[in-house]
């Protein structure tokens, strides 16, 4: 299979090209990769559209598609809409062309699942409770968890071609470094993962990865200037400008939750400053307020849910209590939403986005969070600045973190070979 040849050489693409003899063979190899990338990114396409988008002549596209269908990577997928004449054939990657392992990491849990080349899950999601830190032992447990899931899947090793990782922290995705978590030894985090897993590994900050997933798989590329705000234990921000993730000079763009905009707050944030948005409106802040509420009313729905959860209070418990009608939980989420909206109003006036996506565990509260955010935007942002901005709940739900890992692979998998 041609695609097997590509991915056996992805970790060192320059050497893989050196092994191909002749200019014509090298050009054909690269052009096939361009077509595979186009189909993986778009889902399906016609030969004519691929010709225009990839920059290869139509006869060459048809010839290469014939080769890829013969080797099993590409199949026909019905017909496209007619532009005046015979409807053109649609092509797509075969669902079993290759597979991606996705890893969704937060501060206390790791989730993994394997996806096929159509971005559909082919294994059940598995979860490991594990606090993040900078210990090599934690890294080893994560790798063991991934490898065990892969073995259990029964999928051929050579068809699992990459690992996409969405995780919190100050992440330089270009160099594969997380400056916050899993820092040990002299190698980058990506180098460490690749050495253990034997796969090409792509790393991205969780908020950026989830924003990219919503853009690619949730909102169908309808919007090009998007903010993704995800509220879990912390608050993350992903920024899309003209359809591309904005990384910033060092890869740290989006840390707006650590801006000290609440001068009257005396709560110290995890970053060491006081008055940060994260210290008053994140899942961590919501849990802190929930603990106080339970002290004041131990017969509330919130208190009962906490007791059922062995008194381990997490953001989702507050959300569940609010959805069940607990007034204290609703008030907590309303206060957090108003503070979030105040912070987001600054972003609206700075970036003038078309769409603001609100996601994460706390966003499962739906109207109890969205309504106060909208109220705050109405108070704190200029009417003209927000009039063309849509506020929306995320569409991918609890799968967004895992699809974030997939989206990062989807975006970057062929770049080292083609650039």
Backbone torsions as a table, in degrees:
resi	resn	phi	psi	omega
1	UNK	NA	135.9	-178.7
2	UNK	-62.7	-41.8	-174.9
3	UNK	-65.6	-30.2	176.1
4	UNK	-63.8	-39.4	178.8
5	UNK	-62.4	-41.4	179.8
6	UNK	-59.3	-53.1	-168.5
7	UNK	-77.8	-18.4	172.6
8	UNK	-67.8	-21.4	-175.8
9	UNK	-112.8	7.1	-173.4
10	UNK	-64.6	-34.1	-176.0
11	UNK	-66.8	-28.0	176.1
12	UNK	-132.3	73.6	-172.8
13	UNK	-63.0	-31.1	-178.9
14	UNK	-65.6	-41.4	178.0
15	UNK	-66.5	-33.7	-179.6
16	UNK	-64.6	-37.1	178.4
17	UNK	-69.2	-34.1	179.4
18	UNK	-64.2	-25.9	-178.7
19	UNK	-77.4	-15.9	-177.5
20	UNK	-86.6	124.7	-175.8
21	UNK	-90.3	131.3	173.6
22	UNK	92.7	146.1	-179.2
23	UNK	-67.1	-41.7	-177.8
24	UNK	-64.6	-43.1	-180.0
25	UNK	-64.7	-41.0	178.6
26	UNK	-63.8	-42.7	-179.5
27	UNK	-64.2	-42.8	178.8
28	UNK	-62.8	-42.0	178.6
29	UNK	-58.9	-48.5	-178.3
30	UNK	-67.8	-38.3	179.1
31	UNK	-65.6	-36.0	175.8
32	UNK	-64.3	-39.9	177.9
33	UNK	-63.3	-39.7	178.3
34	UNK	-60.5	-41.0	179.5
35	UNK	-68.0	-41.9	178.6
36	UNK	-63.3	-41.9	177.8
37	UNK	-61.8	-43.1	-179.5
38	UNK	-61.0	-44.5	-179.2
39	UNK	-70.6	-36.5	179.2
40	UNK	-68.3	-37.4	-178.9
41	UNK	-74.0	-40.1	-173.3
42	UNK	-96.0	-18.6	-177.9
43	UNK	94.9	-53.5	175.2
44	UNK	-156.1	160.9	-177.9
45	UNK	-166.1	162.5	174.6
46	UNK	-93.7	161.4	178.1
47	UNK	-61.8	-39.3	-179.6
48	UNK	-64.1	-43.2	178.2
49	UNK	-66.2	-40.1	177.7
50	UNK	-62.4	-38.8	177.2
51	UNK	-56.7	-46.1	-178.9
52	UNK	-71.4	-41.0	-173.2
53	UNK	-79.6	-30.8	-176.6
54	UNK	-97.5	-22.9	179.1
55	UNK	82.6	36.5	177.4
56	UNK	-121.6	144.3	-178.5
57	UNK	-63.7	152.3	-177.1
58	UNK	-61.0	-44.0	177.1
59	UNK	-59.0	-38.0	179.2
60	UNK	-68.2	-42.3	177.4
61	UNK	-58.1	-47.1	-179.1
62	UNK	-62.4	-40.1	179.3
63	UNK	-65.0	-45.3	-179.2
64	UNK	-67.7	-38.1	176.5
65	UNK	-62.0	-37.7	176.1
66	UNK	-60.5	-44.1	177.9
67	UNK	-61.5	-44.2	-176.3
68	UNK	-70.9	-29.6	174.7
69	UNK	-71.9	-38.2	179.5
70	UNK	-64.8	-36.3	-179.4
71	UNK	-86.4	-4.8	170.7
72	UNK	97.0	-0.9	-178.5
73	UNK	-78.4	-33.0	-173.4
74	UNK	-119.9	142.4	175.2
75	UNK	-132.1	160.0	173.1
76	UNK	-77.4	148.0	-172.0
77	UNK	-137.6	55.1	179.5
78	UNK	79.9	-157.5	-178.6
79	UNK	-127.1	149.6	177.6
80	UNK	-84.4	171.1	175.8
81	UNK	-64.1	141.7	-179.9
82	UNK	-74.7	140.8	174.6
83	UNK	-103.9	21.9	-177.1
84	UNK	109.6	82.6	-175.2
85	UNK	132.5	-159.2	-178.1
86	UNK	-66.8	135.9	178.7
87	UNK	-66.5	128.9	-178.6
88	UNK	-76.6	151.6	176.5
89	UNK	-67.7	142.8	171.3
90	UNK	-99.8	141.8	178.0
91	UNK	-120.3	149.6	175.0
92	UNK	-147.9	163.6	173.4
93	UNK	-71.8	141.6	171.7
94	UNK	-60.5	141.4	-174.9
95	UNK	-58.4	-29.6	-178.1
96	UNK	-100.3	21.6	178.9
97	UNK	-59.0	-44.9	178.1
98	UNK	-161.8	172.4	-178.3
99	UNK	-134.9	153.0	179.9
100	UNK	-122.1	132.4	170.0
101	UNK	-89.7	125.2	177.3
102	UNK	-108.8	140.4	-179.9
103	UNK	-126.9	121.4	178.8
104	UNK	-111.7	109.5	-175.1
105	UNK	-111.1	131.0	166.6
106	UNK	-122.5	-169.5	-171.6
107	UNK	-66.9	-21.3	-174.2
108	UNK	-130.7	-7.7	-177.0
109	UNK	-142.4	149.8	173.3
110	UNK	-122.4	132.1	176.5
111	UNK	-121.8	143.9	178.1
112	UNK	-139.4	153.6	179.4
113	UNK	-161.9	154.5	178.2
114	UNK	-109.1	135.1	-178.5
115	UNK	-118.0	148.5	177.9
116	UNK	-90.0	-176.0	-175.1
117	UNK	-72.6	-6.4	172.1
118	UNK	-97.0	10.0	178.2
119	UNK	65.8	31.1	176.7
120	UNK	-108.9	139.5	179.5
121	UNK	-66.8	135.4	179.0
122	UNK	-118.4	-1.5	174.1
123	UNK	-130.3	161.5	174.2
124	UNK	-72.8	144.0	178.2
125	UNK	-68.0	131.6	175.3
126	UNK	-113.7	146.5	-175.6
127	UNK	-125.5	139.3	176.4
128	UNK	-126.3	122.7	174.2
129	UNK	-78.8	118.9	-176.2
130	UNK	-161.0	113.3	178.3
131	UNK	-67.3	137.7	178.1
132	UNK	-76.8	141.2	175.2
133	UNK	-158.2	-158.2	-179.6
134	UNK	-114.5	25.6	-179.0
135	UNK	-89.9	138.3	176.6
136	UNK	-62.7	-31.3	178.6
137	UNK	-59.8	-38.8	177.6
138	UNK	-64.8	-44.6	177.2
139	UNK	-58.4	-44.7	-178.8
140	UNK	-63.3	-39.0	178.5
141	UNK	-64.2	-38.9	178.1
142	UNK	-63.9	-45.2	180.0
143	UNK	-63.3	-42.9	178.3
144	UNK	-61.0	-39.6	178.6
145	UNK	-61.8	-45.6	179.7
146	UNK	-64.0	-48.6	-176.4
147	UNK	-63.9	-38.1	178.1
148	UNK	-64.4	-40.4	178.5
149	UNK	-64.3	-41.1	178.9
150	UNK	-62.6	-46.5	179.9
151	UNK	-61.1	-43.8	-179.2
152	UNK	-63.2	-29.4	-178.9
153	UNK	-65.9	-28.7	-178.0
154	UNK	74.9	6.0	-179.5
155	UNK	-76.9	146.9	179.1
156	UNK	-60.9	131.5	-176.8
157	UNK	-57.2	-39.3	-175.6
158	UNK	-69.6	-15.6	178.3
159	UNK	-91.1	-11.8	175.6
160	UNK	-90.9	105.7	-162.5
161	UNK	-105.7	-10.0	-179.0
162	UNK	-163.8	162.4	175.6
163	UNK	-124.3	126.8	176.1
164	UNK	-107.4	129.4	-175.5
165	UNK	-122.0	124.4	173.6
166	UNK	-111.0	121.1	-177.3
167	UNK	-152.6	159.0	179.9
168	UNK	-75.8	166.2	174.6
169	UNK	121.5	169.9	174.3
170	UNK	-79.0	101.8	-170.7
171	UNK	-113.5	127.6	169.5
172	UNK	-99.5	94.2	-173.3
173	UNK	-71.4	-24.9	179.2
174	UNK	-64.3	-43.1	-178.6
175	UNK	-99.7	2.0	174.9
176	UNK	69.6	35.6	-175.1
177	UNK	-116.2	134.1	167.7
178	UNK	-108.2	113.1	-176.2
179	UNK	-80.8	-3.3	-177.2
180	UNK	-108.1	-45.9	-173.7
181	UNK	-124.5	155.1	176.8
182	UNK	55.7	42.1	176.0
183	UNK	-94.0	113.7	175.3
184	UNK	-160.5	153.8	178.7
185	UNK	67.8	-169.9	-175.2
186	UNK	-98.5	-18.5	-177.7
187	UNK	-86.7	159.2	176.5
188	UNK	-70.9	164.7	179.6
189	UNK	-61.9	-41.2	179.1
190	UNK	-63.6	-42.4	177.7
191	UNK	-60.5	-40.8	178.7
192	UNK	-64.2	-43.5	178.8
193	UNK	-64.6	-44.5	-178.2
194	UNK	-63.5	-36.5	178.3
195	UNK	-64.7	-39.3	-178.3
196	UNK	-78.9	-38.8	-171.0
197	UNK	-95.4	-20.1	-179.2
198	UNK	67.4	25.8	-179.7
199	UNK	-129.0	159.7	170.0
200	UNK	-69.7	130.0	-175.3
201	UNK	-119.7	134.6	178.7
202	UNK	-121.6	127.4	-173.4
203	UNK	-117.5	137.3	176.8
204	UNK	-150.0	149.7	172.4
205	UNK	-56.1	139.9	-173.2
206	UNK	-59.3	-42.8	-178.3
207	UNK	-65.5	-41.4	178.0
208	UNK	-66.0	-41.8	179.9
209	UNK	-63.2	-43.4	-178.7
210	UNK	-68.8	-36.5	175.8
211	UNK	-62.9	-42.4	178.0
212	UNK	-63.2	-39.7	178.2
213	UNK	-63.5	-45.4	177.8
214	UNK	-60.5	-39.7	180.0
215	UNK	-64.7	-45.3	-174.8
216	UNK	-80.1	-42.2	-170.2
217	UNK	-112.7	-16.2	-175.0
218	UNK	-104.1	-41.5	-175.3
219	UNK	-112.5	8.6	171.6
220	UNK	53.9	39.5	175.0
221	UNK	58.7	20.3	-177.6
222	UNK	-66.3	-34.8	-177.3
223	UNK	-110.9	148.6	-178.8
224	UNK	-111.3	-22.8	-179.9
225	UNK	-118.5	102.9	-165.8
226	UNK	-133.2	142.5	168.8
227	UNK	-113.6	130.3	174.3
228	UNK	-111.7	117.8	-178.6
229	UNK	-116.6	117.9	-173.1
230	UNK	-119.3	123.4	-174.8
231	UNK	-112.1	106.6	172.6
232	UNK	-119.3	-125.2	172.2
233	UNK	-65.6	-36.6	175.3
234	UNK	-114.4	-166.4	176.2
235	UNK	-126.5	123.5	179.6
236	UNK	-116.9	151.9	179.4
237	UNK	-130.2	128.4	170.4
238	UNK	-112.6	139.3	-177.4
239	UNK	-120.9	122.9	173.3
240	UNK	-109.4	125.0	176.7
241	UNK	-121.5	121.1	-175.6
242	UNK	51.9	39.0	175.2
243	UNK	80.8	5.1	-179.3
244	UNK	-120.2	138.7	177.4
245	UNK	-64.3	129.7	177.4
246	UNK	-91.5	120.1	-175.9
247	UNK	-95.8	-31.0	-172.0
248	UNK	86.4	173.2	-174.2
249	UNK	-61.8	-37.7	-177.3
250	UNK	-114.7	8.6	180.0
251	UNK	87.0	13.0	-173.5
252	UNK	-110.4	13.9	-179.3
253	UNK	-60.8	139.2	175.4
254	UNK	109.9	4.2	-178.4
255	UNK	-85.7	45.9	-175.8
256	UNK	-71.2	-20.9	-177.1
257	UNK	-69.7	-11.9	177.6
258	UNK	-102.7	22.4	172.2
259	UNK	-88.4	125.9	-177.0
260	UNK	-79.7	84.1	-176.3
261	UNK	-102.2	-1.3	179.8
262	UNK	-114.6	83.6	-170.9
263	UNK	-63.8	-27.6	-176.6
264	UNK	-82.8	-9.3	-178.3
265	UNK	-78.6	136.0	177.6
266	UNK	-106.6	15.5	179.8
267	UNK	-84.3	127.3	179.2
268	UNK	-84.1	126.7	179.4
269	UNK	-77.3	165.2	177.9
270	UNK	-64.7	-19.0	179.2
271	UNK	-81.7	-8.5	177.4
272	UNK	103.1	-12.8	179.6
273	UNK	-93.6	165.5	174.8
274	UNK	-108.0	147.8	175.0
275	UNK	86.0	10.9	179.0
276	UNK	-70.8	151.3	176.6
277	UNK	-57.4	-40.5	-177.8
278	UNK	-63.2	-30.1	-177.9
279	UNK	-73.9	-14.7	-177.3
280	UNK	-120.1	-14.5	-172.6
281	UNK	-132.8	2.4	-180.0
282	UNK	-83.3	175.3	174.0
283	UNK	-59.6	-36.2	177.3
284	UNK	-61.9	-43.7	178.3
285	UNK	-66.4	-39.5	179.5
286	UNK	-63.4	-40.3	177.5
287	UNK	-64.9	-40.5	178.1
288	UNK	-60.5	-44.5	179.0
289	UNK	-67.3	-34.0	179.4
290	UNK	-65.9	-38.9	179.1
291	UNK	-62.6	-40.4	177.2
292	UNK	-65.5	-39.4	-179.7
293	UNK	-65.2	-38.3	179.7
294	UNK	-66.6	-37.4	176.7
295	UNK	-59.8	-36.3	-177.3
296	UNK	-82.9	-18.7	-178.6
297	UNK	-152.4	91.5	-175.8
298	UNK	-84.0	2.5	176.2
299	UNK	-106.4	5.1	-177.3
300	UNK	-72.7	165.2	175.4
301	UNK	-58.7	-42.0	179.9
302	UNK	-59.6	-44.6	179.9
303	UNK	-64.1	-39.4	180.0
304	UNK	-67.2	-41.0	178.1
305	UNK	-63.9	-39.0	178.5
306	UNK	-64.4	-41.7	179.1
307	UNK	-62.6	-41.1	178.7
308	UNK	-65.3	-24.5	179.7
309	UNK	-97.5	26.2	179.0
310	UNK	58.8	36.5	179.4
311	UNK	59.1	20.7	175.0
312	UNK	-94.5	102.5	-174.8
313	UNK	-89.1	125.9	178.5
314	UNK	-127.7	162.0	-178.2
315	UNK	-54.0	-39.2	-176.9
316	UNK	-63.2	-27.7	178.7
317	UNK	-65.5	-40.9	178.9
318	UNK	-64.9	-40.9	177.0
319	UNK	-62.1	-47.4	179.8
320	UNK	-60.1	-39.9	179.3
321	UNK	-64.2	-42.8	179.1
322	UNK	-62.6	-44.5	-179.6
323	UNK	-65.6	-23.5	176.9
324	UNK	-87.3	-1.2	175.1
325	UNK	101.6	9.0	179.9
326	UNK	-69.8	117.1	-174.1
327	UNK	-68.1	-35.6	178.4
328	UNK	-65.4	-41.8	178.8
329	UNK	-64.5	-40.6	177.8
330	UNK	-61.9	-41.8	178.6
331	UNK	-63.4	-42.2	178.8
332	UNK	-59.8	-47.4	-179.0
333	UNK	-67.4	-35.2	178.1
334	UNK	-64.6	-43.6	178.5
335	UNK	-63.5	-42.6	178.9
336	UNK	-64.1	-40.5	179.5
337	UNK	-63.4	-41.1	177.9
338	UNK	-62.9	-41.9	178.3
339	UNK	-67.2	-39.7	176.3
340	UNK	-60.6	-46.2	-179.5
341	UNK	-60.2	-36.5	178.0
342	UNK	-63.9	-42.7	177.4
343	UNK	-67.4	-41.6	-178.5
344	UNK	-65.8	-30.7	-179.8
345	UNK	-59.7	-32.5	176.4
346	UNK	-64.9	-42.3	179.4
347	UNK	-64.7	-38.4	179.2
348	UNK	-58.9	-43.8	-177.2
349	UNK	-76.8	-26.0	177.2
350	UNK	-80.2	-41.2	-168.0
351	UNK	-114.2	-15.3	176.9
352	UNK	47.4	59.3	-176.9
353	UNK	-75.1	157.1	172.9
354	UNK	-79.0	-33.2	-173.7
355	UNK	-141.4	136.7	171.4
356	UNK	-118.0	118.5	179.2
357	UNK	-98.8	127.7	175.9
358	UNK	-107.6	120.5	-176.3
359	UNK	-141.4	-173.9	-179.9
360	UNK	98.8	175.1	-175.2
361	UNK	-57.0	-39.1	-177.9
362	UNK	-71.2	-27.5	-179.9
363	UNK	-68.7	-12.6	175.3
364	UNK	-64.8	-12.2	175.0
365	UNK	-71.6	-14.0	174.9
366	UNK	55.5	-118.0	-171.9
367	UNK	-62.2	-25.7	179.3
368	UNK	-68.3	-17.6	176.1
369	UNK	-107.0	-43.2	-175.4
370	UNK	-65.8	-41.5	-177.2
371	UNK	-61.3	-49.5	177.9
372	UNK	-66.0	-31.6	176.1
373	UNK	-61.8	-46.6	179.5
374	UNK	-63.2	-39.5	177.5
375	UNK	-59.7	-43.5	-179.9
376	UNK	-67.2	-38.3	177.1
377	UNK	-61.3	-39.3	178.9
378	UNK	-64.6	-32.7	-178.7
379	UNK	-80.4	-44.2	-165.9
380	UNK	-102.1	-13.4	180.0
381	UNK	-111.6	155.3	179.8
382	UNK	-69.7	137.2	-176.9
383	UNK	-57.3	-41.8	-177.6
384	UNK	-67.0	-34.8	-178.3
385	UNK	-69.4	-30.5	-175.3
386	UNK	-103.2	-1.9	-170.6
387	UNK	-65.5	-26.9	178.6
388	UNK	-107.3	20.4	179.7
389	UNK	-105.8	124.6	178.1
390	UNK	-96.4	135.7	176.0
391	UNK	-105.1	125.5	-173.5
392	UNK	-140.5	144.8	169.1
393	UNK	-73.2	151.8	179.1
394	UNK	-64.9	150.5	-174.8
395	UNK	-98.7	-19.8	-173.9
396	UNK	-89.4	-8.6	175.4
397	UNK	58.9	-142.1	-173.1
398	UNK	-68.9	-11.1	179.0
399	UNK	-86.0	-4.0	-170.9
400	UNK	-61.7	-36.6	-179.8
401	UNK	-65.4	-44.4	178.3
402	UNK	-67.3	-40.4	176.6
403	UNK	-68.2	-22.5	172.8
404	UNK	-61.8	-44.5	176.3
405	UNK	-61.0	-39.8	177.6
406	UNK	-64.6	-43.6	-177.7
407	UNK	-62.1	-37.4	179.4
408	UNK	-65.2	-42.6	176.7
409	UNK	-64.1	-46.3	179.5
410	UNK	-53.7	-38.0	-177.1
411	UNK	-76.4	-33.5	-165.8
412	UNK	-118.0	-9.6	-165.1
413	UNK	-56.9	-38.0	-175.1
414	UNK	-101.6	0.2	-170.7
415	UNK	-61.9	-40.1	-176.1
416	UNK	-64.0	-30.3	179.9
417	UNK	-80.3	-40.2	-170.2
418	UNK	-89.3	-20.1	-176.1
419	UNK	-85.6	NA	NA
